[in-house]
């Protein structure tokens, strides 16, 4: 099997290059109208692109230094649900400005008492005529402070089993009653937020799919999220890759010692394994069969990202521990921040422990972890 992309004379490459020649500085809207923001999506939003075509488009945009609109939660998590389960009015209203980057989106899932156990969310939405009244709290909401819209998972039937009483909404983040508080990272940056809802009125027309059927949509969203977070960049799909670091070392004259060469070889091997696995993920995504295998990609890519940033920091020398310095004198923009952020990689979007449980139970067919008996500790239950 050939895992390399077609050569320079490939007709699909020529088609993308012709478009880029006609649009040398494309706007987000230009890219969205051409279907190049999400080429794997169905028309009119994408191109119904097969995996190979999608990778060719990605390659040509990268070579041309063309940046797609940065709306990762929108295009990676929210948009696929709107395409799959939204009605025509919702699709036509929300998807075009999402793809062009005009409207930033966030995902309102995790709560202080319901992160890994997402089905345990307690934020309530109570029907009141043509609206739902929402009360509760969400946490670790990426981009919540800049988002125009969010997708909200909350409880609409408190008497149903916890997986059966959830619903899925579109919510205007400027609605009265929403309070957003920043969670400042140890990087000094602010990407995450606590979001509080006090009697927030959400139009009933913003319900996606059926009431109390939100868990099925939430699972699909998480699977899409784990595909997105497992892209090539070392920082949840963004930033440098193992190849970028290796090329940098090569440009600076090579690795300084045998141990460093072995570590570079190891991150390269990890990167190649992930590259081939991502081809499977792209194919699965295009065919609508993502499933639990997306957890494998994220479980592999998170420690791989940490390995890249740890090696880059070591190549920065002692000075790199004291201030923002890139490896071997490189621009520190991604590298320094990435090293400080990297411990979060195996926590956000599903902890490593949760992912391993999913892989064990849903892929390997292993039995579920036993529930602790009343009055017994978890360890005592396992021993028995």
C-alpha positions in Angstrom: 0.0 0.0 0.0 1.3 3.5 -0.9 1.1 5.9 2.0 2.6 8.9 0.0 0.6 11.6 -1.7 0.4 11.8 -5.5 3.2 13.7 -7.4 3.3 17.3 -8.6 1.6 16.6 -11.9 -1.6 15.2 -10.2 -4.7 16.7 -11.8 -6.3 17.4 -8.3 -3.2 19.3 -7.3 -3.3 21.3 -10.5 -6.9 22.2 -9.8 -6.1 23.5 -6.3 -3.1 25.4 -7.7 -5.2 27.0 -10.4 -7.7 28.2 -7.8 -4.9 29.6 -5.6 -3.4 31.4 -8.6 -6.8 33.1 -9.1 -7.1 33.8 -5.3 -3.6 34.6 -4.1 -4.8 36.1 -0.8 -8.1 34.2 -0.2 -10.4 35.4 2.6 -12.2 33.0 4.9 -15.3 33.4 2.8 -13.4 32.6 -0.4 -12.1 29.4 1.1 -15.5 28.5 2.5 -17.3 29.1 -0.8 -14.7 27.0 -2.6 -15.3 24.1 -0.2 -11.7 24.2 1.0 -12.3 24.8 4.7 -14.0 21.4 5.2 -13.6 19.6 1.9 -14.7 16.3 3.4 -18.2 17.7 4.3 -21.1 17.2 1.9 -21.9 19.9 -0.6 -22.7 22.8 -0.5 -20.5 23.2 2.6 -17.6 21.0 1.4 -16.7 19.0 -1.7 -17.7 15.5 -0.7 -13.9 14.9 -0.9 -12.4 11.5 -0.5 -9.5 11.1 1.9 -6.8 11.5 -0.8 -8.4 14.7 -2.2 -8.7 16.2 1.3 -5.0 15.5 2.0 -4.0 17.0 -1.4 -5.9 20.1 -0.6 -4.3 20.3 2.9 -0.9 19.9 1.3 -1.4 22.6 -1.3 -2.8 25.1 1.1 0.1 24.5 3.4 2.7 25.0 0.6 0.9 28.2 -0.4 1.0 29.4 3.2 -2.7 29.8 3.1 -4.4 29.6 6.6 -7.9 28.4 6.9 -10.2 30.4 9.2 -9.3 29.5 12.8 -12.6 28.2 14.3 -11.6 24.8 15.7 -14.6 24.2 17.9 -17.0 25.3 15.2 -15.7 23.3 12.3 -14.3 20.4 14.3 -17.1 19.8 16.9 -20.3 21.9 16.3 -20.5 22.0 12.5 -20.6 18.2 11.9 -23.5 17.9 14.3 -25.4 20.7 12.5 -24.8 18.9 9.2 -25.9 15.6 10.6 -28.8 16.6 12.8 -29.7 20.3 12.2 -32.7 21.4 10.3 -32.4 23.4 7.0 -33.0 26.7 8.8 -30.3 26.0 11.3 -27.8 24.9 8.7 -28.4 27.9 6.4 -28.2 30.4 9.3 -25.2 29.1 11.2 -22.9 27.1 9.0 -21.8 29.8 6.4 -20.4 32.3 8.9 -19.0 29.4 10.9 -16.9 28.2 8.0 -15.7 31.7 7.0 -14.6 32.4 10.6 -17.0 35.3 11.1 -18.8 33.5 14.0 -16.6 31.7 16.5 -18.2 28.8 18.4 -17.6 27.1 21.7 -18.7 23.8 23.3 -20.5 23.9 26.6 -20.2 20.3 27.9 -18.0 19.8 30.9 -19.1 20.7 34.4 -17.4 20.8 37.8 -19.0 17.5 38.7 -19.3 16.0 35.2 -16.2 16.0 33.1 -15.0 12.5 32.4 -18.6 11.3 33.2 -20.2 13.6 30.8 -23.7 12.0 31.0 -23.8 13.2 34.6 -24.3 16.9 33.6 -26.7 18.8 35.9 -27.2 22.1 34.1 -31.0 22.2 33.6 -33.1 23.4 30.7 -36.8 23.8 31.6 -39.4 24.3 28.8 -41.4 27.6 29.2 -43.6 28.1 26.1 -41.5 28.9 23.1 -38.3 29.0 25.2 -36.2 26.8 27.5 -34.9 28.4 30.8 -31.3 27.3 31.4 -29.6 27.3 34.9 -26.3 25.8 35.8 -22.5 26.0 35.2 -20.1 24.8 32.6 -16.3 24.7 32.9 -13.2 24.3 30.8 -15.1 26.0 27.9 -12.5 26.7 25.2 -12.9 30.1 23.5 -16.1 30.9 25.5 -15.0 34.5 26.0 -14.8 35.2 22.2 -17.5 32.8 20.9 -20.7 34.2 19.4 -22.5 30.9 19.7 -22.1 27.6 21.6 -23.5 24.1 21.6 -25.0 23.3 25.0 -25.6 19.9 26.5 -28.0 20.0 29.4 -30.6 18.1 31.3 -34.2 18.4 30.2 -35.7 15.4 32.0 -34.3 15.0 35.5 -36.4 11.9 36.1 -35.0 9.9 33.2 -31.8 7.7 33.4 -28.9 10.1 33.1 -28.1 9.2 29.5 -31.8 9.5 28.4 -32.7 13.0 29.8 -30.2 15.2 27.9 -30.8 17.7 25.1 -28.6 19.6 22.7 -29.0 23.3 22.0 -27.5 26.2 20.1 -27.0 29.1 22.4 -26.2 32.8 21.8 -23.3 33.5 24.1 -24.4 37.2 24.5 -27.8 36.1 26.0 -28.8 37.9 29.2 -27.9 35.7 32.3 -24.7 34.3 30.9 -21.6 35.1 33.0 -18.1 34.1 31.7 -15.1 33.9 34.0 -11.6 33.2 32.7 -9.5 30.3 33.7 -5.9 31.5 33.3 -3.4 28.8 32.5 0.1 28.5 33.8 1.3 29.7 30.4 -0.2 33.1 31.4 -2.7 32.7 28.5 -6.5 32.5 28.7 -8.2 30.0 26.5 -10.6 28.2 29.0 -13.5 29.6 30.9 -16.2 29.0 33.5 -19.6 29.8 32.2 -22.6 30.4 34.5 -26.2 30.4 33.4 -28.9 32.2 35.4 -32.4 32.0 33.9 -31.0 32.2 30.4 -33.8 32.0 27.8 -33.0 29.8 24.8 -35.5 29.7 21.9 -37.1 26.3 21.4 -36.1 26.5 17.7 -32.5 26.2 18.9 -33.0 22.6 19.9 -30.9 20.3 17.7 -32.6 17.0 17.0 -35.2 15.7 19.5 -35.6 16.6 23.1 -34.0 14.2 25.5 -32.0 12.6 22.7 -28.9 14.7 23.2 -26.6 12.0 24.4 -26.4 10.4 21.0 -25.4 13.7 19.5 -22.9 14.4 22.3 -21.1 11.1 21.6 -20.7 12.0 18.0 -19.4 15.4 19.0 -16.8 13.8 21.2 -15.7 11.4 18.5 -15.3 14.4 16.1 -13.4 16.3 18.8 -11.0 13.4 19.3 -10.3 13.3 15.5 -9.7 17.1 15.5 -7.5 17.0 18.6 -5.4 14.2 17.0 -4.3 16.1 13.9 -0.6 16.5 13.0 0.3 19.5 15.1 1.8 18.7 18.5 -0.5 21.0 20.4 -3.9 19.4 19.9 -3.6 19.6 16.1 -1.9 23.0 16.0 1.7 24.1 16.0 4.9 22.2 15.1 5.3 18.6 14.3 8.0 16.0 14.9 9.2 16.6 11.3 9.4 20.4 11.9 11.7 19.7 14.9 13.8 17.2 13.0 14.2 19.6 10.1 15.3 22.3 12.5 17.9 20.1 14.0 19.1 19.2 10.5 19.4 22.8 9.5 21.4 23.6 12.6 24.0 20.9 11.8 22.5 17.7 13.3 22.0 16.2 16.7 24.6 16.9 19.3 24.8 13.4 20.8 23.7 9.8 20.4 20.9 10.0 23.0 19.4 13.0 21.2 19.5 11.2 17.9 17.7 8.3 19.4 15.0 10.6 20.8 14.6 12.3 17.5 14.3 8.9 15.8 11.6 7.9 18.4 9.4 11.0 17.8 9.8 10.5 14.1 8.6 6.9 14.4 5.7 8.0 16.5 4.8 10.6 14.0 4.8 8.2 11.1 2.6 5.7 13.0 0.2 8.5 13.7 0.3 9.8 10.1 -0.8 6.4 8.8 -3.4 6.0 11.5 -4.8 9.5 10.6 -5.3 8.3 7.0 -7.7 5.7 8.5 -9.4 8.4 10.6 -9.9 10.6 7.5 -11.3 7.7 5.6 -13.6 6.8 8.5 -14.7 10.4 8.9 -15.6 10.7 5.2 -17.6 7.5 5.3 -19.4 8.6 8.5 -17.8 5.8 10.6 -15.7 7.5 13.2 -16.6 5.5 16.3 -14.3 4.7 19.2 -11.2 4.3 17.0 -10.9 8.1 17.2 -9.9 7.6 20.9 -6.9 5.6 19.7 -5.6 8.5 17.6 -5.9 10.9 20.5 -4.4 8.4 23.0 -1.4 8.1 20.7 -1.1 11.8 19.7 -1.2 13.4 23.2 1.9 11.7 24.7 3.6 12.2 21.2 3.0 15.9 21.5 4.5 15.9 25.0 7.5 14.1 23.7 8.1 16.6 21.0 7.9 19.6 23.3 10.0 18.0 26.0 12.7 17.2 23.4 12.5 20.8 22.0 12.9 22.2 25.5 16.0 20.0 26.1 17.5 21.3 22.9 16.9 24.8 24.1 19.5 24.3 26.9 19.5 25.8 30.4 18.5 29.2 29.1 15.2 27.7 27.8 14.2 26.9 31.4 14.4 30.6 32.4 12.7 32.4 29.5 11.0 31.9 26.2 13.7 30.4 23.9 13.1 28.1 21.0 15.2 24.9 20.3 18.6 25.7 18.8 17.8 29.3 18.5 14.5 28.9 16.7 11.5 31.3 17.0 10.0 30.5 20.4 6.5 31.4 19.5 5.1 27.8 19.4 7.8 26.0 21.2 8.1 27.8 24.5 4.3 28.1 25.1 3.8 24.5 23.9 6.2 23.1 26.5 4.4 24.8 29.4 1.0 23.8 27.9 1.9 20.2 27.1 0.9 18.6 30.5 -2.7 19.5 29.5 -2.6 17.4 26.3 -3.4 14.2 28.1 -6.2 15.8 30.1 -8.3 17.9 27.8 -10.8 16.4 25.4 -10.9 13.1 27.3 -8.2 12.1 29.8 -5.8 9.3 28.9 -7.5 7.0 31.5 -10.9 7.6 30.0 -9.5 6.9 26.5 -7.9 3.7 27.6 -11.2 2.5 29.1 -13.0 3.3 25.8 -10.4 1.4 23.8 -10.5 -1.5 26.2 -14.3 -1.8 26.4 -15.5 -0.7 22.9 -12.6 -1.9 20.7 -11.0 -4.8 22.5 -14.2 -6.1 24.0 -12.9 -6.2 27.6 -15.4 -6.1 30.5 -16.4 -2.8 32.0 -14.8 -1.6 35.2 -16.8 -3.0 38.2 -18.9 -0.5 40.1 -18.0 -0.3 43.8 -20.4 -2.2 46.1 -22.2 -0.1 48.7 -19.9 0.2 51.8 -16.9 -1.1 49.9 -14.0 0.7 48.4 -13.2 0.3 44.7 -10.1 -1.6 45.5 -12.0 -4.0 47.8 -14.6 -4.6 45.0 -11.8 -5.5 42.5 -10.2 -8.0 44.9 -13.5 -9.8 45.2 
